[in-house]
Amino acid sequence: MAEGVRYIKVAKKDKNGVDQSNTLQSLNDLIIPFSSGPITYKILSRSEQPTYFLYYVENPSLEWDDKATLNYTFSGSYTSFDSQLIYTPQITASVDNRGFFLQGGNSNGGLGSNGFPTDSYKIDTYIQKNLHVRISSSLQFALADSKATTTSVSASVRIVSSPFLVGSTPFNPTVHAESLITQSLQNINANTLHFTGSYDLTTELNSGSISSGDCVYFELRAAQNGGEFGSGIFLQDVRTDGIFQISSSATSGPEFQVIPEPFFSQDFSKAFDCQPTFNNIITNRRGFLNQEVDYTSGAYLPTNFDLIINGKALKAQVQDSNYSSLRHITPRYLGSKNQSSNFNVYNSNAGTSSFGTPINIGTYGRTPSVSVLDSTIYEFEYGGGTTPEILGWGGFKLGNILQVSSKDSIRNVKGSEGVTTRLITSKKPEASSTSINYRMVLSDDQTTVIYPPQSVATGSIGSNYFWLTPQTYNDYYQILNGNNPVNHKISLNMYPNQTAGSVPTIPKTTKVVTTEFGVPTISNFALTSSLSSSLTVGSAGVNNYGFIRNDNRVIYLYRNQHISRVTTDDNGFYQGGRIVKPNLQGIVSDINKDLNNGERWFVTLFNEFEFPNNNGNYNSNLSSGSLTPYNVGYSGSDANGNYLDPLAYKGVYEIVGAQDTFTDYTYLLLDKPLFGTRNIGGNSEANTPITPFNGIGSITGPSLGMLIWKARATGLNEFIIVQDEVTGGVTEGAFISSFSTQDVIDNFDYITKTYGVNT
């Protein structure tokens, strides 16, 4: 073996029956005296078995002439068989010193099928000496096949081998010896003809002619008319008294004296004071699936390649449970998932995703997958309602922010500190057809573009052009906007204050609409539902302000129509003010100028809108119903009860541009599409058709009313708008996240009194 020795097996009991386990378990080296001199093997690892130790040793890459070899002895017999093309006798083993005899048939784990089994001698070691194989028998047999002519008949026997493969016998095995039994010329048409013959065939198998795992067996074959043996003719009714023998020379070699290093003259197991590794595990348990690959003798071809191929290599110290135990395979192979519909909240009604899989997966009980806790207190100076601009909701003027690390470790963040201004992408219409004139203002001669000025920063995505508008940016901005997205749930508290209104209304908990702007104290312009002024547009007469069309992001207004500015009466309620002159198109340039300077404008659409009757009631001349926002297409909420678009739910749409045609119409370009086709103004009676202009046809139904207003403190981080009513003189207070840390909740009063404005 050119690769030398890698494994040495030593019995625990020596030739005198003395158990040497104490010595064998503590060895560092093994010294074996050969005729060429002693060879030292350094022990790399060891494996203890019930009766022996197996040592994995350093390979000295040496070859010796006087190493001992194994002895092989097998003897078996065989008798008759049934009709077969090629006969492989069923053997009865009598002597098998290595236990290599393998009964044929798939069910026995041997060669050949269950119907035609092939008994064999399977070599499970590397052959270290030649094997002598002998088969011998006298026989009588008959041939069965076509009997049409006088035919020459031959029969032979051969010793063969093939690799082990359960359930099959190769058609082309390796032939080691072959002998002709009989050959004669006979009239096959006669009655059953019997043939007799005998054979005594021997051969010698050396280590180069057979590999570990090969099976040795023999075959009887017949042929006719000089054809191929084993085809076209059957052997049947064979009676034999045969033998099958395999032998080798006896084990040879000098008697070896093994010299363990170090050598112990006493029972080491009882020397407890000098066993620092006592009860330690020296080696890992070996599994049954994986084999060790040994590359110590080369980087490309393992030293134990043949052992690996034949499944005889040393098993690896990898536990089989690594591939079956759930604690191992779930995170590595099977995968795991923990998923819920939102942060902080477990929604039992979350349902399934768009892929049909449950949204709540792997959660522990009814806890959310992720909890995001806010350690911040947000103070406000006052609060009030946002009606009618945002009907029924409220807002707060913000104060300082208190970042809480602990009860007495507070950072006071002010909106005026560390302020810088950055340009952000303004909202823009998505349709390319409306972006050409986005925020464009022409001069009086209607030819020169005066807005945007050349100094305004612009950008583009495809054919959509947009302006970059200013945004106040600092730590205050990061904390406020990063922690309070749309629909975020907050808890509100008003500080005790003698200057508060008589009956302040403030929700205990609510949800955020926006932190980007505030609602003005009064809207800029109002278009009531009942306007009936007569106006000629083209060849058509109209008596309304304009209209909306289904799926368009545009409000169509008649540029020569007059609209009202908004004022308040003595009770603070909205009323019509002076009329915008010369006409509606006159506001387009003002709106566009503001947009290009970073301001934000909005419209609020109502199913019907009239000014209050000095009692605070927005009574309609069209019906007796209350004031309601026009929110067609935006009334839905998700599984957590959050509005998909809170502003649109209240009929609020942002103006992202305005365009004047200089003929009949002025367009307000919106950030989202409108659904439904309705008139704006002019309908003194419900469901009275109005024809707004040629080509669209009449629009039937009650007209809409509309407010046009400019947002307050755009980009300055001064306001927060919430989804509940706030009225009655709300003064100083603070809000926290509904998912605040326990430090914030437990010490709210102390922190706001010590570090805030809670007096």
C-alpha positions, -999 to +999 in steps of 0.1 A: +000+000+000+020+030-013+000+054+009+013+037+040-007+033+073-033+057+086-053+035+111-039+011+137-063-012+156-051-025+190-071-050+212-077-039+248-065-074+261-031-086+253-021-122+244-021-131+281-056-118+286-046-087+305-067-056+299-044-027+289-071+000+285-054+023+310-022+023+290-039+024+256-061+054+264-032+077+272-008+069+244+010+096+224+029+074+200+030+038+188+063+021+179+063-010+157+096-029+151+099-040+115+128-059+100+140-026+085+139-010+120+113+005+144+087+029+129+071+055+152+035+065+146+023+098+161-013+094+173-036+122+160-069+109+174-083+078+190-117+061+191-125+036+219-147+006+210-159-022+234-130-045+227-103-023+210-089+011+204-087+025+168-059+050+164-057+076+136-020+081+131+003+104+111+012+089+078+050+082+074+044+073+037+066+041+039+063+006+025+074-026+042+080-062+030+072-080+062+038-068+071+012-094+080-018-102+058-053-117+061-063-153+055-094-160+034-112-194+036-146-202+020-163-234+009-197-240-005-218-265-025-246-263-051-272-286-066-299-285-094-316-255-109-345-246-132-345-233-168-322-203-173-303-187-202-272-183-179-271-204-148-257-190-116-261-218-090-276-212-056-248-220-031-249-234+004-220-220+024-203-244+049-170-225+057-168-187+057-141-173+080-146-137+070-184-137+066-181-126+030-207-149+016-237-129+001-270-146-006-284-135-039-317-117-046-330-082-041-348-090-008-315-104+006-295-073-004-275-094-029-269-096-066-297-106-091-334-104-088-356-124-064-366-147-094-330-153-105-307-147-075-269-147-078-251-160-048-215-146-045-185-140-024-182-103-016-147-090-009-150-064+019-113-058+024-084-047+003-067-079-010-032-082+005-025-116-010-037-137-040-070-156-037-074-191-051-108-198-066-120-233-076-153-246-089-158-283-097-188-305-107-202-333-129-235-326-144-264-337-165-285-312-184-310-308-212-313-281-237-346-264-246-350-242-276-361-245-313-356-281-324-359-277-361-325-289-373-295-310-365-275-286-343-242-283-327-244-278-289-217-264-266-217-256-229-191-238-208-184-225-172-165-194-162-154-176-130-164-139-130-166-108-108-186-076-108-191-045-086-217-049-059-251-036-070-282-048-051-308-065-073-289-067-105-262-087-122-241-070-149-244-084-184-206-080-190-188-091-158-150-094-155-140-129-166-111-144-147-113-180-160-134-200-185-136-237-195-156-257-222-177-285-207-190-303-237-195-299-274-215-323-296-236-325-327-272-336-320-306-338-337-326-314-315-358-326-331-356-358-312-372-363-278-356-348-248-318-351-252-296-351-222-260-341-221-234-349-195-202-332-187-178-322-159-154-294-150-128-285-125-118-249-130-093-229-109-079-194-111-059-170-090-071-135-082-045-109-073-049-075-057-048-058-091-076-079-106-103-072-080-113-043-059-128-040-024-165-045-027-164-067-058-185-099-058-169-132-071-192-159-085-194-183-115-218-190-145-229-220-166-238-211-202-249-229-234-248-221-271-259-237-304-245-235-339-215-215-328-236-187-315-230-166-284-231-183-251-261-175-230-284-164-258-310-183-278-308-215-258-318-225-223-302-248-197-327-269-178-330-299-155-294-297-143-283-321-116-250-313-100-229-320-070-206-291-071-181-272-049-172-235-048-140-228-029-119-197-021-087-198-002-054-179+005-022-187+023-022-185+061-014-152+079+023-146+077+049-121+090+070-117+121+056-113+156+053-076+163+061-061+196+041-029+202+059-004+224+035+023+237+048+058+246+047+067+274+047+034+292+030+031+325+040+004+350+010+010+373-027+013+370-030+048+357-068+049+362-063+050+400-038+079+400-065+105+403-042+133+415-023+133+381-052+131+357-062+166+348-084+154+320-103+129+341-139+126+329-132+149+299-145+140+265-115+134+242-134+129+209-168+136+196-193+109+189-193+099+153-224+098+132-236+072+106-242+095+076-211+114+068-175+102+062-142+119+069-123+131+039-085+130+044-064+155+024-032+152+044-014+136+015-027+158-013-048+189-020-069+173-048-073+136-043-082+124-008-059+098+007-089+076+017-106+080-017-113+043-022-127+040+013-150+069+007-163+055-026-171+021-010-186+036+021-158+023+044-141+055+054-141+066+091-174+083+100-172+120+106-177+136+140-209+153+128-240+144+146-269+130+125-293+149+146-280+181+130-302+171+100-333+158+118-337+178+151-361+207+146-340+231+167-312+226+141-331+224+109-359+250+114-336+281+115-312+266+089-332+247+063-370+248+070-371+285+078-392+304+102-413+336+101-427+360+127-451+384+111-480+407+121-499+435+104-483+464+121-458+476+147-469+475+184-504+461+176-517+425+171-548+427+149-568+395+151-587+406+120-557+412+098-567+383+075-545+372+046-520+389+023-524+394-014-506+361-018-533+343+003-510+336+033-520+346+068-507+380+079-503+369+115-476+342+115-454+329+143-466+355+168-465+346+205-500+346+217-515+379+207-483+400+208-471+419+177-439+408+159-422+441+166-428+468+192-413+502+185-414+524+216-411+562+216-393+579+245-403+614+235-428+640+249-441+666+224-454+698+240-480+721+224-489+757+230-526+756+221-551+736+201-582+742+181-605+729+154-599+727+117-635+730+105-645+736+078-612+732+060-608+698+075-643+690+088-646+678+124-609+674+131-583+695+151-548+707+153-521+719+177-494+745+177-463+727+187-438+737+214-406+720+225-397+683+223-385+665+254-363+635+247-363+611+277-333+590+285-343+585+321-364+604+347-336+630+353-319+628+319-338+650+295-328+667+263-349+697+254-351+701+216-364+734+202-377+740+167-355+771+163-322+754+171-298+740+145-320+751+116-310+746+080-331+747+049-330+720+023-348+716-010-373+687-012-392+673-041-426+690-044-457+670-052-464+668-088-491+654-111-484+619-123-499+624-158-473+637-182-500+656-201-505+679-171-469+684-162-460+706-192-475+737-177-469+727-141-466+759-120-462+780-151-471+817-149-471+838-180-466+876-182-494+900-192-485+896-228-491+859-224-458+850-241-431+854-215-427+828-187-422+847-155-426+817-132-406+796-125-377+821-125-344+807-137-330+806-102-356+780-090-342+745-087-359+719-108-358+682-115-375+657-137-386+620-138-394+610-173-416+638-188-428+650-154-411+682-143-412+694-107-398+721-084-377+716-054-392+736-025-376+746+008-380+726+040-368+736+075-345+708+086-330+700+120-331+676+149-366+688+157-378+679+122-362+644+124-378+636+157-412+650+150-417+636+115-398+603+120-419+593+150-453+606+139-463+592+105-498+593+091-523+573+112-498+570+141-517+568+174-509+594+201-522+602+236-530+639+245-529+657+279-537+693+285-518+709+314-540+725+342-544+761+332-567+789+345-567+806+311-582+776+293-616+778+277-647+770+297-653+736+281-622+725+262-626+694+241-595+673+236-594+636+227-576+612+251-562+593+222-562+601+184-543+595+152-520+618+132-530+633+099-499+653+092-471+673+108-462+692+076-485+722+079-514+738+097-548+749+088-553+787+083-576+807+106-597+814+076-599+801+040-589+824+011-618+817-013-652+801-012-674+787-040-709+780-027-731+753-041-759+777-051-742+803-073-764+811-102-747+839-121-752+837-158-720+834-179-713+827-216-685+802-223-680+798-260-714+794-275-729+779-242-745+797-214-735+786-179-745+796-144-720+777-122-683+779-113-671+748-131-671+711-127-650+679-121-648+649-144-644+613-134-607+600-130-592+634-138-568+652-115-582+686-126-609+710-114-623+729-144-632+766-136-646+792-159-620+819-159-644+848-163-666+837-133-663+857-101-656+840-067-658+853-032-631+859-007-639+847+028-644+869+059-661+863+093-691+879+109-693+892+145-697+857+158-666+845+140-685+825+114-676+824+077-694+847+054-689+860+019-664+888+014-656+910-015-656+894-050-624+886-067-619+910-096-616+909-125-625+872-124-615+837-114-584+835-135-569+863-114-561+839-086-541+815-108-509+836-109-510+842-072-514+805-064-486+795-088-462+821-074-468+807-039-463+772-050-430+781-067-419+797-034-425+766-014-461+773-001-489+747-003-525+752-014-555+730-010-592+727-019-619+712+002-649+699-017-683+695-001-714+677-013-731+711-006-717+742+010-733+775+020-722+801+045-735+797+081-766+815+092-749+834+120-755+804+143-726+783+133-748+760+112-738+754+077-773+751+064-778+743+027-802+761+003-803+728-016-813+704+012-816+702+050-787+679+053-755+687+073-722+697+058-704+666+044-671+663+025-670+650-010-648+618-006-659+595-034-633+568-038-614+577-006-638+566+022-621+532+029-598+521+058-574+492+062-576+462+086-563+483+115-589+510+111-565+535+095-577+558+067-559+550+034-559+588+027-571+609+057-571+642+039-590+629+009-615+612+033-623+648+044-626+660+008-592+677+009-570+677-022-537+695-027-532+719-055-499+710-072-503+735-101-526+759-118-530+767-155-549+793-174-560+786-210-565+824-217-597+814-235-625+798-215-610+778-186-587+779-156-574+745-143-565+736-108-541+706-110-545+682-080-522+656-064-547+628-068-576+619-092-612+629-085-640+603-090-674+612-103-687+640-125-703+669-107-709+706-111-694+731-088-720+758-079-751+769-098-776+743-087-804+759-068-825+727-070-812+692-065-808+670-096-813+698-121-792+691-152-766+717-161-747+717-193-712+731-185-698+732-220-700+717-254-690+680-257-694+667-222-732+667-220-753+678-190-744+670-154-773+659-133-773+661-095-767+685-067-737+708-072-706+708-050-693+736-030-656+743-025-631+762-003-596+772-016-570+778+012-533+782+017-517+759+043-502+776+074-465+774+083-455+750+054-422+733+060-416+750+094-425+721+117-450+741+138-483+722+136-498+688+139-532+679+127-552+650+143-582+628+134-605+640+162-623+672+172-604+698+192-625+728+204-633+751+234-601+769+242-574+742+245-542+756+261-507+742+268-502+705+270-483+676+255-488+644+237-469+611+237-470+581+215-495+554+225-465+531+224-442+551+248-416+537+271-425+530+307-402+558+319-422+583+299-456+570+311-447+567+348-429+601+350-449+622+327-460+648+353-426+650+369-408+655+336-432+680+321-432+701+354-394+699+358-382+703+322-413+714+303-438+742+306-463+724+328-468+749+356 
